[in-house]
Amino acid sequence: IIMLTPSLFTQPPEAAISIVQPRLRLVLRHRGIAHIVTEARPILLMGREEGNDIVVLDRRASRHHARIEWRRGAFFLIDQSSNGTFVRPDDEAELALKREEFALPGTGRIGCGFSIEEDSQGEAVAFEVRQN
């Protein structure tokens, strides 16, 4: 015998979903501008070429350098470049991605073609995963 509690039927389906999994958003900051990736807007493009969501003004960045995608409940950074993408999560060692992807943790910084330590022009992108 399966017994269902009446409270399951009093909440709309959206409420049940939000209880199971909180909604996440990724906030990226570059040159004083905030860019947001969510389930509703799941892709962000970074690179040197105009037309990217984040335009990186560093010669080491590729025209279409990297992308960020919302997938399976996480934000993935995908390197598409020649020089690699560098990620330094807060309180962790820097990682170099070469045609690889990486699930972004809570907070940190991204360098398109350059190490965070070599960011003399202020072109690194700060990121923060937040719950709504």
N, C-alpha and C positions, 0 to 999 in steps of 0.2 A: 504494500500500500504506500503510495506517495502522497504526502500531505503538502499542499501549497499554502503559504501564509497569505492572508488577504493584502498585506502591505505591498506585495509584489505587483498587485493589480492597481494600486492607487497612484503609483508614480508613472509619468509618461516614460516611454522607452529611452528618450534622450537622457533623462535623469539617471537611469540605471547604468547607462554607458559611462557617463561622467564619473560615477562612483567607482566603477571598475578601473578606468584608466584616466588620470587627469590629462587635460589638454596641455600640450607643450608648444613652446615657440622658441625659436632661435633668434636672438638679437645680435646683429653684427654691427660694429661701429668702425667707420673708416673716414678719416678727415672730418670728424665732427658730425657725420650723417649716420643715422640709425637705419638699418635695413632689417626686415623681419621675414623669417621663413616659418610657415605654419603648414598644417595639413591642407588648408585651403589654398595656400600659395607655396607649393612644395619644391620649387626649384629656384636657385639663385646662381647667376653666372658671374665669374670674376675674371678679369684679364686686362690687358693693356689697351685693347681696341674699344673705341666708343661703341655703345650699344650694349655692353655688359652692364649688369646691375651695379657692380662695383668696378670702377675703372682705376686700375693701379698704375700710377705714373712712375714706373721704375723700368729701366731698359731690360732688366733680368726677367721680367714677367712676360709670358707669352701672350699673344693676341687673345687667345681663348685658353686661359691658364687652368682654371679649375671650376668646379661646380659643386654646389651643395644641394643635396636632395633629402627630402623627408621620406623615409621608407621604414616600414615595419616598426614604427614607434620610436625611431631614432633619426638623428641628422647625420648624414654621411658626407664627408669631404672627399671629392674624387679629383685626383690630379690628372690633368690632360696636357701637361706641359713638357717642354724640353729640359728645363732646369730644375724641375721638381717643386714640390710645395712643402713648406716647413710648418710644423704644428708644435706649439709648446703649450700643453695644458698647464694650468697653474699648479705649482708645486711638483712638477714632473719634468723629466728630461725632454728635450726637443726631439721630434721624429721627422725624418725626411721621407716623403712619399714620392715614388717614381712610378707613375702610371698605376697607382694603387688607390685604395679608398680606406677611410678611417672614420669610425663612429665618434663624433665629437662629444667629449665629456662636458661637465658643467661649465667651466670657464677657461679661457686661454687666449692665445694669439696665433695668427696665421701669417706666414710670409710667402708671397708669390714669387718664387725664384731666388729668394734670399733667406738666410737664417735670421731669426728674430734679433739676434745679437748684432747683425749687420744692417739694421734698419735705421740708417742715418737720415732718411728723408721723411720719416713718419708715415710710411706706406703700409705698415703692418695692419692687419684687420683683427680687432678684438672681437671675441665671441662669448656669449653667455646663453646657456639653455635655461629657460624659465618655465615654471608651471603657471598656468593662468588661474 
